[in-house]
């Protein structure tokens, strides 16, 4: 019997809309220049290539009456997206294009006790234009007047459609016309699964439309 060829897959992640991944930290960049820090946070999730100085080198927990011993391997820390050493190691086995990682430190409220693990701010610097809104009826524009769509609420397998152009190029990317969603190649997801790092990524399969 002939072996059935595996269909190619593309995955989207709902991490950007998962409020449980938002952790209450303050940062050196936000303390030094709030407007500049917020600008960097905004540009990052639009896929802009930003220099290291736009990212925080130090975070400290906001709440003095609560201990935070560990954070998820992929989390929003003080407005920036931060990954663990373990997740960075898997990511860097694949084609990331211009996406970069910048070392950072996480501390308890006292700014002396370091949170467990090694952490990096991630700069998402790759964008594709494969999202197909005409094949994604559950995905809507936040306002009729804008030219982009936004991932909100529950999204199940196949609700986000992309063209087969998504199969080419980098393994981790944003989509130009779809906000609040991060995309992964199947090979990257397989490696993350092997490393047991997908639990908090809220991954769903895309529908792929042949061009």
C-alpha positions in Angstrom: 0.0 0.0 0.0 1.4 3.4 -1.0 2.1 5.8 1.9 -0.3 8.7 2.0 1.6 12.0 1.7 1.2 14.2 4.7 -0.7 17.4 4.0 1.3 20.6 4.7 0.2 22.6 7.8 0.4 26.1 9.0 -0.6 27.1 12.5 -1.8 30.2 14.1 -1.5 31.1 17.8 -3.8 33.0 20.1 -1.1 34.1 22.5 -1.6 37.7 21.8 -5.2 37.6 23.1 -4.5 35.3 26.1 -4.9 37.5 29.2 -3.4 34.8 31.4 0.0 35.4 29.7 0.0 39.0 30.8 2.2 39.5 33.8 2.4 42.6 35.9 6.0 43.9 35.6 7.5 47.3 35.2 10.5 47.9 33.0 13.5 50.2 32.8 12.5 51.5 29.4 8.9 52.3 30.6 10.3 54.1 33.6 12.8 56.1 31.5 10.5 57.1 28.7 6.9 55.8 28.8 5.9 57.0 25.3 9.0 55.5 23.6 8.4 52.2 25.4 4.8 52.0 24.3 5.8 52.9 20.8 8.2 50.0 20.8 5.5 47.6 22.1 3.1 48.7 19.3 5.7 48.5 16.6 6.9 45.0 17.7 3.5 43.3 17.2 3.2 45.0 13.8 6.4 43.2 12.7 8.9 46.0 12.7 12.6 45.3 12.9 13.7 47.2 16.0 17.2 47.7 17.6 18.1 46.3 21.0 17.9 49.6 22.8 14.1 49.7 22.2 13.7 46.7 24.5 13.8 46.4 28.2 16.9 45.1 29.9 15.3 44.8 33.3 11.9 44.1 34.6 10.6 44.0 38.2 7.3 42.6 39.5 4.7 45.3 40.3 3.3 43.7 43.5 5.3 43.7 46.7 2.8 41.5 48.5 3.1 38.6 46.0 6.0 36.4 45.0 6.4 35.4 41.4 8.9 32.5 41.1 8.5 31.7 37.4 6.8 32.9 34.3 5.5 31.0 31.3 8.0 30.2 28.5 6.1 32.7 26.3 4.6 35.6 28.1 3.9 39.3 28.0 6.1 40.9 30.6 5.4 44.6 31.3 4.1 45.1 27.8 6.9 43.2 26.0 6.8 39.7 24.7 9.4 37.6 26.5 10.5 34.0 25.9 12.5 31.5 28.0 15.9 30.2 27.1 14.3 26.8 26.3 11.9 28.3 23.8 14.5 30.5 22.2 16.7 27.5 21.7 14.0 25.7 19.7 13.1 28.8 17.7 16.7 29.3 16.6 16.8 25.9 15.0 14.6 27.4 12.3 14.5 30.2 9.8 13.5 33.3 11.7 14.6 35.9 9.2 15.1 39.2 11.0 13.3 38.2 14.2 15.7 38.7 17.1 16.1 38.0 20.8 17.5 40.5 23.3 18.6 39.4 26.8 16.7 40.7 29.7 16.4 40.1 33.5 13.3 39.5 35.5 13.2 40.4 39.2 10.9 40.3 42.2 9.4 43.5 43.4 12.6 44.2 45.5 14.6 44.4 42.2 17.2 42.1 43.7 15.7 38.6 43.7 15.8 37.2 40.2 12.9 35.2 38.8 13.9 31.7 37.9 15.2 31.1 34.3 16.9 32.9 31.5 14.7 35.3 29.5 14.8 37.3 26.2 12.6 40.0 24.7 11.6 38.8 21.3 11.4 41.2 18.3 8.9 39.9 15.7 10.4 41.3 12.5 8.9 39.1 9.8 5.6 39.7 8.1 3.8 37.7 5.4 0.7 38.6 3.4 -1.0 35.2 3.0 -4.1 35.7 5.2 -7.3 35.3 3.2 -10.2 37.2 4.8 -12.7 36.0 2.1 -12.1 32.4 3.3 -12.1 33.4 7.0 -15.7 34.6 7.6 -15.4 34.3 11.4 -12.6 36.9 11.4 -13.8 40.4 11.3 -12.5 44.0 11.1 -12.6 45.8 14.4 -14.0 48.8 12.6 -15.4 49.0 9.0 -13.2 51.9 8.2 -9.8 50.1 8.7 -8.0 47.9 6.2 -7.0 45.1 8.6 -8.7 42.3 10.5 -8.3 41.4 14.2 -8.3 38.0 16.0 -10.7 38.2 18.9 -12.7 35.7 20.9 -12.8 32.0 20.3 -11.2 30.7 17.1 -11.2 27.0 16.3 -9.3 24.8 13.9 -9.5 26.1 10.3 -11.2 29.4 11.0 -8.2 31.3 9.8 -7.4 30.7 6.1 -4.1 31.5 4.4 -2.8 31.0 0.9 -0.2 28.4 0.1 2.3 31.2 0.1 2.4 30.8 3.8 4.3 27.6 3.4 7.3 29.5 1.9 9.9 31.5 3.8 10.3 32.0 7.5 8.9 29.7 10.2 7.6 32.3 12.6 5.8 35.4 11.4 3.0 37.9 11.6 0.4 38.6 8.9 0.2 42.1 7.5 -3.6 42.3 7.4 -4.4 40.2 10.5 -3.6 41.6 13.9 -3.4 39.8 17.2 -2.2 36.5 15.7 1.2 34.8 15.4 1.9 32.2 12.8 4.1 29.1 12.9 5.3 26.6 10.3 4.5 22.9 10.9 8.1 22.0 11.4 8.5 24.6 14.1 5.4 23.4 15.9 6.6 19.8 15.7 9.9 20.8 17.4 8.0 22.8 20.1 5.8 19.8 20.7 8.8 17.5 21.1 10.2 20.0 23.6 6.9 20.2 25.4 6.6 23.9 24.9 3.2 24.2 23.1 0.9 24.1 26.1 0.4 27.8 26.5 0.6 28.8 22.8 -3.1 28.1 22.0 -2.2 26.7 18.6 -4.8 26.1 15.9 -4.4 24.7 12.3 -5.1 27.1 9.5 -7.0 26.3 6.3 -4.6 26.5 3.4 -6.1 27.6 0.1 -4.1 26.6 -3.0 -3.2 29.5 -5.2 
